[in-house]
């Protein structure tokens, strides 16, 4: 029988393990930092022709933003003091009473609604028992239902729908008034254009605000993808919303895991009391100093960039697409407006005029499986949409070249000239 002091044959002491690790020859590629981590991981990068899609990264941060995040990561700091200073500066920059950096737009919705609940109950959120929470309601238009409103049920409250996702029976302010009860803690309103993914059937915010104010009910606006235009950073709150939530990882080009809440001082003070670094749900929704500084840096750049020039560049890209495929017998290029999120930015629609030769699904499959990998989206039409917001000029030309190459693959001589891959 072995004594307790005798290690089993397969157990190594800490010193033995450490010695083995030191003696092990470290591969050269592991000892040096490869500038391309995706090559190290043996993953192909993607040309994003779809827009600020979360599933493939959202957006690309600028070198300046990355540098600021690196600076933030190198030092310790009192996080509450950092939050207070950043939030104060952001509120001034965006013409709002208050601001709060969170870890994503959905997290921002969760925190804002939790703050509305705490304000309604007149007690700290963490002290509200579940049996009281389940009685509370959040009013929203049926036309605004989406996968992100899951936060209402996650909090334990009940969504109360108003109207239909169409205009068969148009809503009036009285319809909204009757939906509000003593248990209502907020109105959840989704910003966007009916020319985007939102169906018709909701009331405009300008008609919602008087009803909400008369009833003393706060309005939380989900504007996750509603940049541009840049003035949306203050437009919704100036129209009467109590809080508006934006994604930090879409057109703001901040860290993907960041979000921004802007709004009234009274409500956002509640958000600060509930959110990180406080215990409770605040720790579940942790946002690091790197994300805080990164989003602040991205916002600074966003507010000073030339947005008119960005729109002109988008038009030039669509013009280049039309020129590059003008001889095609498989595609026809169309300019569409606005884009899928209702943002005032044009897109290029590559219509398939010979679906007997290639289906839309087949085209997207060839794009994502080819070299380079290109991500494009379908929208129920016989073709693909290409969004210039996330494409650099060289990438735009790579997309055109690949489309020509695909036509040559499936249709042979249908191209006026074979693709030039040189």
Buried (B, 14 or more C-beta within 10 A) or exposed (E): EEEEEEEEEEEEEEEEEEEEEEEEEEEEEEEEEEEEEEEEEEEEEBBBBBBBBBEBBBBBBBEEBBEBBEEBEEEEEEBEEBBEEBBEBBBEBBEBBBBBBBBBBBBBBBBBBBBBBBBBBEEEBBEBEEEEBEEBBBBBBBBBBBEBBEBBEEBBBBBBBBBBBEBEEEBEEEBBEEBBEEBBBBBBBBBBBEEBBBBEBBBEBEEBBEBBEEBEBBBBBBBBBBBBEBEBBBBBBEBBBBBBBBBBBBBBBBBBBBBBBBBBEEBBBBBBBBBBEBEBBBEEBBBBBBBBBBBBBBBBBBEEEEBEEBBEBBEEBBEBBBEBBEEBBBBBBBBBEBBBBBBEBBBBBBBBEBBEBBEBEBBBEBBBEEEBBBBBBBEEEBBBBBBBBBBEEEBBBBBBBBBBBBBBEBBEEBBEEEBEEE
